[in-house]
Amino acid sequence: MNKTHDGDRKKADVDRTVQLTSKDISQADLRAALASVKGGSDPAASMKLIEYFYRRIHDNLPYDQTILFEYLDHVFGRIVDGQPADRAFGFEPQAGKR
């Protein structure tokens, strides 16, 4: 994992993020969530990925860049192919997978 985000945080942010980062997600969990998103039938998996990356980046903690780039490649590719963002990010199941 590479640490890639630097920035200043306010005390309120620090206090809030203690709660947000109390549970780390393993690389196996991240890979499983990514596979579910690519399968197109698990909105909770997409939210798990987004929450993980948001919290890690926001808290200036290391995160798995490989999985982030794979996730973004998948999402951006679907958007370029004409899918709505909600579907591309995995919040809406793919057609036929509800």
C-alpha positions as CSV (number, residue, x, y, z in Angstrom):
1,M,0.0,0.0,0.0
2,N,1.2,3.5,-0.8
3,K,0.5,6.6,1.1
4,T,-0.6,9.2,-1.4
5,H,-2.5,12.0,0.3
6,D,-1.1,14.8,2.4
7,G,-3.1,17.6,3.9
8,D,-4.0,19.6,7.0
9,R,-6.9,18.5,9.1
10,K,-8.8,20.4,11.7
11,K,-9.2,19.1,15.2
12,A,-12.9,18.3,14.6
13,D,-11.8,16.2,11.6
14,V,-9.3,14.3,13.7
15,D,-11.8,13.6,16.4
16,R,-14.4,12.4,13.8
17,T,-11.9,10.2,11.9
18,V,-10.9,8.2,15.0
19,Q,-14.3,6.5,14.7
20,L,-14.2,6.2,11.0
21,T,-10.9,4.3,10.8
22,S,-11.4,2.0,13.7
23,K,-11.9,-1.0,11.4
24,D,-9.4,-1.8,8.6
25,I,-10.5,-3.8,5.6
26,S,-8.2,-6.6,4.5
27,Q,-6.9,-6.8,0.9
28,A,-8.9,-10.0,0.5
29,D,-12.1,-8.1,1.5
30,L,-11.3,-5.3,-0.9
31,R,-10.7,-7.8,-3.7
32,A,-14.0,-9.5,-2.9
33,A,-15.8,-6.2,-3.0
34,L,-14.2,-5.3,-6.3
35,A,-15.2,-8.6,-7.8
36,S,-18.8,-8.0,-6.6
37,V,-18.9,-4.6,-8.1
38,K,-17.5,-5.9,-11.4
39,G,-20.2,-8.6,-11.3
40,G,-22.8,-5.9,-11.1
41,S,-25.1,-7.2,-8.4
42,D,-24.0,-5.8,-5.0
43,P,-24.5,-2.1,-4.3
44,A,-23.2,-2.7,-0.7
45,A,-19.8,-3.8,-2.1
46,S,-19.5,-0.6,-4.1
47,M,-20.3,1.5,-1.0
48,K,-17.7,-0.5,1.0
49,L,-15.0,0.4,-1.6
50,I,-16.0,4.0,-1.7
51,E,-16.1,4.3,2.1
52,Y,-12.7,2.6,2.5
53,F,-11.0,4.8,0.0
54,Y,-12.7,8.0,1.2
55,R,-11.8,7.4,4.8
56,R,-8.2,6.3,4.1
57,I,-7.5,9.3,1.8
58,H,-9.3,11.7,4.1
59,D,-7.4,10.5,7.1
60,N,-4.1,10.6,5.3
61,L,-3.6,6.9,5.7
62,P,-2.1,4.4,3.3
63,Y,-4.5,2.6,0.9
64,D,-4.3,0.0,-1.8
65,Q,-3.7,2.0,-5.0
66,T,-3.9,-1.1,-7.2
67,I,-7.5,-1.8,-6.2
68,L,-8.4,1.8,-6.4
69,F,-7.1,2.0,-9.9
70,E,-8.8,-1.2,-10.9
71,Y,-12.1,0.1,-9.5
72,L,-11.8,3.5,-11.2
73,D,-10.8,1.8,-14.5
74,H,-13.9,-0.4,-14.3
75,V,-16.2,2.6,-13.4
76,F,-14.8,5.0,-15.9
77,G,-14.9,2.4,-18.6
78,R,-18.6,1.8,-18.0
79,I,-19.3,5.6,-18.0
80,V,-17.4,6.0,-21.3
81,D,-19.5,3.1,-22.7
82,G,-22.6,5.1,-21.9
83,Q,-23.8,3.7,-18.6
84,P,-25.2,6.1,-16.0
85,A,-22.9,6.9,-13.1
86,D,-25.1,5.2,-10.5
87,R,-24.9,2.0,-12.5
88,A,-21.2,2.4,-13.3
89,F,-20.3,2.8,-9.7
90,G,-22.4,-0.2,-8.8
91,F,-25.3,1.6,-6.9
92,E,-27.8,0.3,-9.4
93,P,-27.6,-3.4,-10.4
94,Q,-26.8,-4.1,-14.0
95,A,-29.7,-5.0,-16.2
96,G,-30.9,-8.5,-15.5
97,K,-29.1,-8.8,-12.2
98,R,-31.7,-7.4,-9.8
